[in-house]
Amino acid sequence: MNTLKIVRLKPKTKVVSLMAAVGRYSGVGLGDAKALIENVIGGEPVTLQFESEIKRTEFRALAESLGAVLD
């Protein structure tokens, strides 16, 4: 399954860049991506779905480099 869960954000996470990455790789709009990341900031893990394993893998690498903790 091409899903990933964002569990939490590390201190100094590049939040705006992470929002953009969520939108770009998962196909949701920027407003939805912002809401998803705000949920994570509020303590609620978020599961994202990707159309391919390649997008999932690319997103994982980018999100972790930006400060996201994934499960």
Secondary structure, DSSP 8 states (H G I E B T S, - for coil): --EEEEEEE-TT--HHHHHHHHHHHH---HHHHHHHHHHHHTT--EEEE-SSHHHHHHHHHHHHHHTEEE-
